[in-house]
């Protein structure tokens, strides 16, 4: 196969540009990093990305295709700006996620090509990306294999997103009722009813989503079990490829995979974890639904709470103040999962919350006036 030309497709262009972008970004981080050890790490990562880009140039030459046009991506420029404004730490979560995606993408490329040169390049880059991910994870104080991102943050994620939904939805509802200029007790009744309805809705949605994911995983595991029974040689090759990408020498990777395949249960667990990226769920569906519903109820209760203890118009302004502060706080908490800066994420949620309240108030006023 080696004398044949590798078959280039559109994904090659994307991979090449990604490597160029990564080099640009790591050098930008090195230029603003003040800690010598971290600056050296960013410079080394940039040099490795340059090597990856050079490897892609060789592959394009072998395939008889010209290099694709390259221009620094807007996302890369925005990340560089964010790093300059808020420090390199603000973009590390996104870099970590990107390196993790590269591991999976290049492993997939290695499985899908029969050309030895392209296969070797994919395995080498996947291995380098895995090392990059580990180094970035260590810099951020995280442990484990960072490219395994499924299900991360189970309980905290359910709490944050449930709280966010309840707060925003009921804040808009309360603003609309206030805009309609109805009796004060109507605001309380509507707000409490809205909080309960939203909590039940989000709780049931969280349960059904977790249950569906559980069923999908069970189906994928069953399919993998059948593949290992029907195509053991192919599955052994895939397992060896994964271990090779994680840094084991080729022969050692093959020996490890061969040994693993002697114990079907052990081999299945390894393939489920490494190939399918399925890990034990942090929350059972019922628990996930209960936690999401309770978090939604707490968030939804914030806009209505002042009306239970204060006179109507004082409660309106207090509700606005604490709801806006809560929007900023929950936006900052969401940055744990989105990788955005705390200030930027909190600011965006503040704007969203204010916009929802404004629209709700205007609609309530219009409806009360014309209906």
N, C-alpha and C positions, 0 to 999 in steps of 0.2 A: 504493500500500500504506500510505502514511503516515496516511491518514484512518481506517484500520481499527485496531481495538484489538489490541495485542500479546497473544499467548496465554501466560498465566502457567502454570507447572507447579510441581511440588514442589521442583525445583532452585532456583527463585527464592527460596523461603523459606531454603534452606540458604545461598545466596550472601549474602542480606541479613544473616543472623545472623553469617556469617563476617566480613563487613566490620565489623559492630559489635564483634565479639570482637577483631578485629585492632586497632581503635582503642583499646579498653580495655587491651590488652596493651602496645602501643607507649607509651601514656601511663604505664603502670606502670614500664616500663623507663626512661623519661625521668626519672621521679621518683627513681630510685635510682642513675642513672648519674652518675658524678663527673666524667668528662671532658666539657668543654663542647661540643666538636665532635660527639661521639657523642650527647650529650643533645639537641643541636639537631636532629640527624638523626632521632632517635626522635620528637621533637615534630612534625617535618615529616611523617614517615610517618603519624603519628596523624591529622594534619589531612587528609591525602589520603584516608585510610580513612573519615573523616567525610564527605568529599565523595562517596566511592563510596556510602556508606549513603544520603546524600541523593538520589543519582541513582537508587538503587533505590526510594526512596519515590516519586519521580516516575513510575517505570515501573509500580509497583503502582497508582498513581492512574490512569494511562493505561489499565491493564488492567481497571479497575473492581473491584479487589480490596483488602480492608483489609490493613494491614500485619500480618505474622505476629507472634505473641507473642514477645518477646525476653527472655531471662534469660542473664546471663553464663555461658558454658559451664564445666563442671567442668574441662575441659582447660585453658582459659584461666586459671582460678584456680590450678591446679596449676603452670602455667608461671610465673605471677607469683610464686608462693611460691618456686619453684626459683630464679628470678632474684634474689629478695631473700636467699635463703640462700647461694647460690653465686656471685652476680654475673650481670649480663646476658649475659656471654659463654657461660654454660652453656646458654642457650636459643637462641643465634643459629643453630646448625645446623638446629634444628627450624623456626625462622622462615624461614630460607632455603628449606628444602624446601617449606614451605607457600606461599610466594610463587611458587615454581616450579610447583607444582600449579595455582595460580590462573591462571598464564599459559596453560597447556594447557586448563584448564576453560573460560575465557572465549573462547579461540580456537574451541573446539568449539561454544560457544553462538553465536558470531558466524556460524559456518558453517551452523548449524541453524535460524536464524531469517530470515524474509524481511521482517520489519518493520524499517523504517529506523531508528527510534528505538532499539529494542532492539539492533540491529546496531551502531549507533554507540556505545552505552553499553558493549557487550561489548568492542569494539575499544579504547576509551579505557581501560577498567579493565585489560585485558590489557597494554596499553602501560605503564600506571603500575606494574603488578605486575612487569613485566620490569625497569623502572628500579629498583624497590625491591630486587629480587633482586640486581641488579648492585651496588647500594650496600652491601647486607649482605655480599655476597661480598667486596667490596673491604675492608670492615671486618675480615673474617676472613682477609684475605690470599689469597683465591682468585681465579683468573682464569677467563675463558671465560663462556659463557652458562649461568647456574646452573640454569635450568629443564631443561636437558638432563642428566638424572641417570642415564640408563641405563648400566649397566656400570661405574660409578665404583668405583675402588679394586681392580680385578681381582686382581692378584697378592697384595697385602696382605690383601684380604678372604679369599681362598682360604687363606692361611696362618693367619689368625686363627681362622676358623671350623673349619678342619681340626684345628688344635691344640686348640681348645676341645672338639670332639667326642671326640678321642682321649683327652684328659685325663679328662674326666668319665666316659666309658664305662668305661675301664679302671680308674679309681679305684674305681668302684662294684664292678667285678668282683673286684679285689684285696681290697676290704673284705669282700666276701661269702666269699671263700676263707679269709681270716683268721678270719672269724666261725665258719666250719665247723671250725676248730681242726684242720687237716690238717697233714701233715708239711711242713716248710719248703720242700723241693724242689718240692712240688706247687704252692705259691704262685708260685714262679718259672716253672714250666712253664705254668701257667694264665695268668699275666700276660703272658708272652712270646707265647703263642698268641693271647691276646685282642688284644694290640697289633697283631700281624700281620694278624689277621682284620679288625680295624676299619680298619686302614690300606688294605687291599685293597678293602674295602667302600666307604669314603669316596672313595678314588681313582677307582674305577669309577663311582660315583655322580656325582662331579664331572665326569668325562669325558662321561657320558651327558647330564647336564644342559646342559653347554656345547654338546655336539653338537646336542641338540634345539633350543636357542636359536638356534644357527647356521642350522639348517634352517628354523625359523620365520621368521627374518629374510630368508632367501633367498626364501621364498614371498611374504612381504610386498613385497619389492622387485620380484619378478616381477609381482605384481598392480598395483603402482604403475606399472610400465612399460606394462602393458596399458591402464591408465586414461589415461595420458598420450597413448597412441596413439589410443585410441577417443574420449576426451573432452578434447581439448587446451584448449578454451575454459574448461571448468570447473576444470581443474588450474591454468591461468594465473590464474584468479580467486583460488583458494586460496593460491597462492604470493604474489600481490599482498597478500592479507589478512595473511599472516604478516609480510611486510616492513612493512606499515602498523603492525602491532602492535609492531614493533621500533623504531618512532619515525620512519619515513620519511613525508613528506607523501603524501597519497593519490595524486596524479598521479605523483610520483616512484616510489612503490611499484609502480604499474601499469606504468610505463615499464621499471623494473628487471625485473619479472616477464616482460614481453613480450620483452625482450632475452634473458633467460635461456632462454625457450622456443624460441628460434631454434637453440639447441644442445641436442639431446635428451639427450646424456650429462650435460652440465652441469646441465640442468634436473632430470634424474632424481636426480643426486647431491644437489642442493639440497632436493628434496622428501623424499628418504630421510632427510636430516639434520634438516630443519626440521619436517616434518609427521609422519613415522613415528618420529622421535627414535631412529634407529638410527645408531650410530657404530661405527667399527672396533673389534673386540674386542681388549682388551689381551692376552688369552691365547688361544692355539689350544686346542681341546678336549683334545688329548693332553697338552699342557703343563699345562693347568689340572688335569687328572686326576693327573698326576705330582706337581705341587706340593701339591695337597690331600692326596694319599696320604702324602707325606713329612712334611708338617706334622702329620698325624694320628698317624703313627708316633712322631714326637718327643714329642708331647703324651702319648701312651699309654705311652711309656717312663718318664716321670717317676715314677709311683707304684711301678713295679717296680724301678727302679734301686737303691734302698738295699738290697734283698734280695740283690743280686749281690755286695755288698761288706761287709755287716755281719751280725752274728748276728741271729737271727730277730726277737726282741722289740724290740731296739734299732731294727731296720729298720722295724718296724711304726710306731713313733712318728716316726721321721724321715720316712717316706713320708707320714704324715698331715700333718706340718708343711709339707713342701715342696709337697705337692699342694694344700693350702689356700692357701699363698702364690701358687702358680701360678694357682689359680682367681681370686684377687683380681686378679692382673696381667692375665689374659686378659679378665676383665670390664672392666677399665679400657681395654684395647685395643679392645674392642667398641664403646666409646663413640664412637670415631672414625666409626662408621657409623650408630649409632642416634641420635646427637645428645644422649644423656643425659650427665649429669655423670660425671666419672671416679670419684669416690667412690661415688656411688649405684650405678653399673654394676658396679664392683668388689665392693661389698658384696653385691649381689644374687647375683653368681656365687659368692661365698664361701658364702653361705647354701645355694645350690643344690648346690654340691659337698659341703658337710657333710651335707646331707639325703640325697644319693645314697649317700654312704658309710655313713650310719647305717642306711638301709633295707637296703643290701646286706649289712651286717654282721649285722643281725637276721635277715634271710632265710637267710643262710648258717648261722647258729647253729640256727635252727628246722629247716631241712632236715637238718642233720647229726644233730640230736637225734631226729627222728621217722622218718627214712628209712634 
